[in-house]
Amino acid sequence: MEYTLDIEIKLPRNQVIEKFNNEENIKHWQKGFVSMEHLSGVKGKTGAISKLTYKMGKREIEMIETITLFDLPESFHLTFDAKNVYNIQENYF
């Protein structure tokens, strides 16, 4: 499945990037987010790998996030890998 979602944010791009790139703000746009554990690579840069934990009802879900492109303020791409799920996310600002 492939889809595109456009979200217009009425703020200057530098303010959006600042909020987006702050780990403390993840809980505001990722439903069920519990924690993030850095596993390898330079944290927040291309190649960095982290374990994300989510609470969905009574279930706890863990997934591995890999930053595949860190090119702010232009773009930020990631992959998410969990049991039976592989997601590619490309963010453009």
N, C-alpha and C positions, 0 to 999 in steps of 0.2 A: 504494500500500500504506500502511496506517495501523496502528500498534500502540501499545500502552501498556506501559511497564515500570515496576514499582514496586520500589524498593530500600529496605529498612529499614536504617538505620544507627544503631547504639546509641551515639550521642553527642549531647550537647546541640546544638541547631540552630546556635548561634553558632560552635561548633567546626567543624561541617560546612561552614558558609559560609566560614569562614576558609581551610580547606583547598581548597575548591572554587574560590574566587576567587583563588588563588595560581597564577600562570602556571607556576611551577616544578613544580607537581604534575600538570600535564596528562599527562605521560608515564606516570603511574601508572594512568590509566583510559582512555587512548586508544591502543590497540594500534598499533604502528608509528610513533608520533609522532616526528618528527625536529626540527621547528622551527616557530616562529611569527614572522611579520614584520608589524608594524603598518603599515597602508597609509594610513588616513585616519580622521578623527573623533577624539573624545576617547578615548584608549585605555581599554578596559574599561567603556565607557558606551554607552548606547543610540545606535545609528548608527555605532559604530566598525566598521571593516572591516580584516580581517587576512588574510594568506595563510598557510595551514597546509601543511606538507610532511610526508608519510608515506612510509615504506619498507615495501612489501608484497612480500616475497620479493626478486626482482631489479628489481621495478618501483618507481618513485618517483611518487607521486601528489601533486598540488597541488590545493588547494581554497580557495575564498574564503569566509571566515566573516564574517557580518554580525550584530551584536548588535541584535535587534529590540525587546527590552525588558530593561532593567536595573532591577529593583525588589527588590533584596535587602533584607531576608532572605526575602521572600515568593516571588519568582520571577525567572527568568533565561531569556530566549528568544533563540534564534539561528536563522540559516539557514546552510546549507552548500551551496555551488555548485561542482561539478566537472564534467568532461567527462561528459555523459550522465547526470548525477546532480544532483538537487536535493532537499535534506533540510530539513525544518522540525523543530526540536527545542524543546520547551517543558519547562523544569525548574521544579518546584514544591517548596518546602521546608517 
